[in-house]
C-alpha cells in the first residue's frame, strides 16, 4: 500500500513516470479483504462459472472463514498435524487468495479425515473451486452475492432460477418457523389459559404432576408442565409437540379412555393420563393425524388471533406499493398431517404456483381482486394471506416477503392490511403489491 502512495507522489514530483508503477492485483487480500468480502468474491466467480449453492441459510454470513493471503504462515493456515483432527465443530473454512493455486496448496488445509473446506482459484485466478475431503459445502446467506446475481441481466437464467428456488425454500422454512414457534405457540397457550380461566382445569408443576397421578410418581418430572382437567366438557387440548408438549391428567371422576378422542383427537406429543375402570392408566398416543385442511385452519385461526392483539391500535390511513417475493407456506409435514386435499376434487389451488394462484385472485383490471383480500404480517419482513374475497383462503397459504434493501417505516408485525392490487411478473420474479390501511 505504501509503495502505491510513493509511486503516485513520485509522478507528481516529476521523479518517475506513473507507467513505471505496476499495481499488485492481489494487494487487497493483504489489506482489505474480510471473510464476507472474500467469500462473496469467490462465490460470484463460482456461480457464474457453473457452480451451484448447496443450501440456503436463513441468516447473514457468519464471518467464520479465515482469509489466507500468505499461504506459508501458521498465523493463517493450520498445523499440518492438526488437519485430520479438524472435524465437526473444530473444522474451519478457508478462503485462499487468487494469487495461489488452490489445488496445489490443498493439502495445507484439507485431508480425507478432516471436515475443513477450502475456497479458492486455479489457473492463475481464473477458475473458482471448492475443495474438501468429503462433502461439497457452498452455502448461500441472506447477504451473499447470489441475491445480487438473481437480478443481474448477465447472469444465466438457469443460475437465476436455481437461486430463486433455493432462496424460496429457505424463506419458506423461516416463515414456517415463525408461524409455528412464535404465533401458533402463543395461540395455543391462549387456548390453554382460556380453559384454566373457565375453571375447567388448573396448571401443574413437575412436582405436582408426580403427586397427581401414580404413573408419574417414579419419573423425573423436573421442568415438565402439566394440566389437571377437572371438567372435560367441551375441552380439547391443542396438539403440541417437542419441548412445547404437556402432561395432562384427567380427574378420576371421568373415564380417560372414553374421553380421549374428545380431549386429544389427533396425533400429538402431549401425554394423557387418568383412570379407566378404576385403574390408573397412561393413554397410548393417538395415531390419527390431523387432516391437512384442519391444520390449515388452525394456522389461520392463530393468525387472526395474532392480528387481533393489535386491532385496537390506530394508524393513519395510507396506500403504499412495495416489491415483494411470494411463495407457498408448506405446512404439509407428513408426520403431522394427513393430506385430505383429494377429498375436494374441485379444489386445484394446491397444484398452482404462487404466481398462478395470485393470478386467479387478482384477475380484475389493473391486478385488482374481485373482493376483499387481506394479509397479516407475521414479522417485520413477511406477511401471509389471511382473507380472499372476504373468506378464509383454501390451502395453500401464500406468503409475501419484502425483497432485500426495501425501505419501510416501522415494524409491521401483527398488522393486517387490505391488498389493493398485485402486479404479477414472470414466474419466480418479485411482484408489486399495493397495500391499503
Secondary structure, 3 states (H helix, E strand, C coil): CHHHHHHHHHHHHCCCCHHHCCCCCCHHHHHCCCHHHHHHHHHHHHHHCCCCCCEECCCCCCCCCEEECCCCCCCCCCCHHHHHHCCHHHCCEEEECCCCCHHHHHHHCCCCCCCCEEEEEECCCCEEEEEECCCCCCEECCCCCHHHHCCCCCCCHHHHHHHHHHHHHHHHHHHHHHHHHHHHHHHHHHHHHHHHHCCCEEEECHHHHHHHCHHHCCCCCCCCCEEEECCCCCCCCCCCCHHHCCEEEECCCCEHHHHHHHHCCCCCCCEEEEEECCEEEEECCCCCCEEHHHHHHHHHHHHHHHHHCCCCCCCCCCEEEEEEEEEEECCCCCCCEECCHHHCCCCCHHHCCHHHHHHHHCCCHHHCCCCCEEEEECCCCEEEEEEECCECCCCCEEEEEECCCCCCCCCCCCCEEEEEEEECCCCCCCEEEEEEC
